[in-house]
């Protein structure tokens, strides 16, 4: 969207100015082959990946000598954004903000360009996927929920139809061997209402979307699908610790057109670690319960492909794709 | 709760005043451009709010929202193109009034009704956020299904004489709403491997195609339709007129309040239903569809009320009930503000500036309207060949900017042709639009309910809200049918006598 792009440029320019004038003297940012780097996201302005990119680019300028522009290419759950990035030049000027969504869209909608047409670059974060319930409800632990679902049909919510949350719920149901209706929603807000009014036993979603009700004490976390406990919420066990061998990672990183020079990718490897250690940024992302998980350009393709293979198998066993 | 002193202090501070006026003006402009919805108008200013003080940034977005909800009615009245989804109902009588040379009057009524609705919505937001927010929680998927069906029941009385044709059109609309990604399983349906269809066909394309493009086509076919409104003056409604509109505005306020609280059509259900109710309770229902002032006032009050009341679930739960409030949520999160009960305690200044900014914007709406509306009327009263070309370009560029997609243009143009033939065959287009707007909500809440109940249809009878809404819908349908049969009999009797 060209107007958004222009405004995005203006905004990044402003942010860069603000950084120049107020930031303490940091080490010289690394030289970069292009002046302007466009970061494409399929989310709308204000949506998950959009906020992630805009926040991150505020700090990234300190470590990579380029201007960062966020471009929102909405439509087709990422299909359009993938097509945009896959056909861009591989000179380090265009990247796509990856989340599991792009794998799901690639597998389920079979667009012209898929995740296979792009090269995963680096990873920044893991989002914490959690199981939550209403505070004044009957469930005190994940075990209660499962026990309930053994006796009668459980009612579990997942934030989006073809998503990691859905997959997590299905896996948990299978591993625990219980009967539960898995109700998908369109976004976390919609599901939150149904958890709060007791229509659903539990909801599965991203912790970011729950913060307001979590702060207000209306809902509580029962477990996280992360492989390890969330640093900020040490009391919340992992699903694995609760006795069900299911764990998931929702990654947030970048992917670019195929054929990016190793030297350019190496600049990113270094910058990711530096920006994640930036004290101000650390404060900002810790508040959002994002878990820093830098993965460099050599390992990231393997990580993403592994995720895609697992997902494909899962979708095939559930009959969602052939 | 803020003291009056705090509010007075905020009011007299210059920035909030400017922020409100700028936001409002931008909102009206964006809302008035066909294809640029309220949410896009808000999204366009979002990056600018980065560098701003959080309280002002949020007030700006809220004012843009108010402006855009109002602005949508301007093209609805002047060029038969609803600028936003929720102004589709305004087209019916608003455009008719324009054709009768009463554009200034129609715009004046929509302006003042908008102000009434916004003020009512704001009062509810300030005074009753807490108790009303719990109402939003009472809605289960089954209740949403009831709400959607109630919205669809309006078709029965909007079919313009032929229920069969109305139902046919509505069915086509419902079919269009099934294109795209399945809301429950996530598989793609009826996309024929076209990536542009994965996200479905947006209601705005259907509205622009069926309303505006069809109108342009028929106009260019008719020879020398005289332009009656030589006057470009805005005629604000007199006290007598406001008194006459009281009932329809009241209906708009109440329905707008409920729609704002519940995630759904983002104002379109309230607008259509209040149009329908205003006709039912009007002293002159026969004028509806033929340029009734009440037919403009009711939907305009409703959709402006929604712009304020939709903030109740947003601020108290962080749950956006429409695309526009989703952008507002994005704005809050960008500034590190987490909506919820604690927002009211921790960031009282932000809340106050939303209230104050909205209030300024609502009052300023009258002034801004009086200034820009004559120019708009003048513009659409140019010689027909220039005007048609201008509107055509405006609409198509609006549609194109939506997703930067030529494919969308093709869909809108194709639907324009469909609409043209529907008009020739006297098929009403409104039921089709309702079908497109509501189809998704009806389908997804129906299927979600059945997943929850394990396929047991009794789920709709066990939920009290669903039962109430579904019975209301049934009553509406039966009444409309009875009326239609009665009218048909009367017509027959007349024929027999003559």
Contacts between the chains, C-beta under 8 A, distances in Angstrom:
chain1	res1	chain2	res2	distance
A	1	B	401	7.2
A	1	B	403	8.0
A	1	B	404	6.0
A	2	B	404	7.2
A	3	B	44	6.1
A	3	B	401	7.3
A	4	B	43	7.1
A	4	B	44	6.6
A	4	B	47	7.4
A	7	B	44	6.6
A	7	B	47	4.5
A	7	B	48	6.6
A	8	B	47	5.6
A	10	B	47	7.2
A	10	B	48	7.7
A	11	B	47	3.9
A	11	B	48	6.8
A	11	B	50	5.3
A	11	B	51	7.6
A	14	B	50	6.9
A	14	B	51	5.2
A	15	B	50	6.6
A	15	B	51	7.5
A	18	B	51	6.9
A	44	B	39	8.0
A	44	B	43	6.3
A	44	B	326	7.6
A	44	B	327	7.4
A	44	B	330	7.7
A	45	B	43	4.2
A	45	B	46	4.7
A	45	B	47	7.0
A	45	B	327	6.7
A	45	B	330	6.3
A	46	B	43	6.8
A	46	B	46	5.8
A	46	B	326	6.9
A	46	B	327	5.1
A	46	B	329	6.8
A	46	B	330	1.6
A	46	B	331	6.2
A	46	B	333	7.2
A	46	B	334	6.9
A	47	B	326	7.9
A	47	B	330	6.4
A	50	B	330	7.2
A	51	B	330	6.6
A	51	B	333	6.0
A	51	B	334	6.1
A	54	B	47	7.8
A	54	B	50	7.6
A	54	B	334	7.2
A	55	B	334	8.0
A	72	B	43	8.0
A	74	B	199	7.9
A	74	B	403	6.6
A	75	B	196	7.2
A	75	B	198	7.5
A	75	B	199	5.1
A	75	B	403	4.9
A	75	B	405	7.1
A	76	B	195	5.0
A	76	B	196	6.9
A	76	B	198	3.8
A	76	B	199	5.2
A	77	B	181	6.5
A	77	B	198	6.1
A	77	B	199	6.9
A	79	B	195	4.4
A	79	B	198	5.4
A	80	B	195	6.7
A	80	B	196	8.0
A	80	B	403	7.6
A	83	B	195	7.0
A	104	B	186	7.2
A	105	B	198	7.7
A	108	B	186	6.0
A	108	B	187	6.2
A	108	B	188	6.9
A	109	B	181	7.4
A	109	B	188	5.0
A	109	B	191	7.5
A	109	B	195	7.5
A	109	B	198	5.1
A	110	B	193	6.9
A	111	B	195	4.8
A	111	B	198	7.1
A	112	B	195	6.1
A	153	B	454	6.1
A	155	B	452	5.7
A	160	B	186	7.5
A	161	B	181	7.1
A	161	B	182	6.7
A	161	B	183	6.3
A	161	B	184	5.9
A	161	B	185	6.0
A	161	B	186	3.4
A	162	B	181	7.7
A	162	B	185	7.4
A	162	B	186	2.7
A	162	B	187	7.5
A	163	B	186	7.4
A	166	B	186	7.4
A	181	B	451	5.1
A	181	B	452	5.6
A	181	B	454	6.3
A	182	B	451	7.4
A	183	B	141	7.7
A	183	B	448	5.5
A	183	B	451	5.0
A	183	B	452	5.7
A	184	B	183	7.7
A	184	B	184	5.5
A	184	B	185	7.6
A	184	B	186	7.3
A	184	B	448	7.8
A	185	B	448	7.5
A	186	B	183	6.1
A	186	B	444	6.9
A	189	B	263	7.2
A	189	B	317	7.5
A	189	B	318	6.9
A	189	B	319	3.9
A	189	B	320	5.7
A	190	B	263	6.2
A	190	B	319	7.5
A	192	B	317	6.8
A	192	B	318	7.8
A	192	B	319	6.1
A	193	B	136	6.7
A	193	B	137	6.1
A	193	B	139	6.8
A	193	B	263	7.7
A	193	B	317	7.3
A	193	B	319	6.2
A	194	B	140	6.8
A	194	B	141	7.0
A	196	B	137	5.7
A	196	B	317	7.8
A	197	B	137	4.6
A	197	B	138	6.7
A	197	B	139	7.7
A	197	B	140	6.6
A	199	B	140	4.8
A	199	B	141	6.9
A	199	B	452	6.8
A	200	B	452	7.9
A	209	B	318	7.9
A	211	B	318	7.7
A	211	B	338	4.9
A	211	B	340	7.7
A	212	B	317	6.8
A	212	B	318	3.9
A	212	B	338	4.8
A	212	B	339	5.1
A	212	B	340	3.0
A	212	B	341	8.0
A	212	B	342	7.5
A	212	B	343	7.4
A	213	B	317	6.8
A	213	B	318	7.1
A	213	B	340	6.2
A	215	B	338	6.4
A	215	B	340	5.9
A	215	B	342	5.3
A	216	B	340	4.8
A	216	B	341	4.6
A	216	B	342	5.8
A	284	B	336	7.9
A	287	B	336	7.2
A	320	B	185	6.5
A	320	B	186	7.1
A	320	B	187	6.3
A	321	B	187	7.9
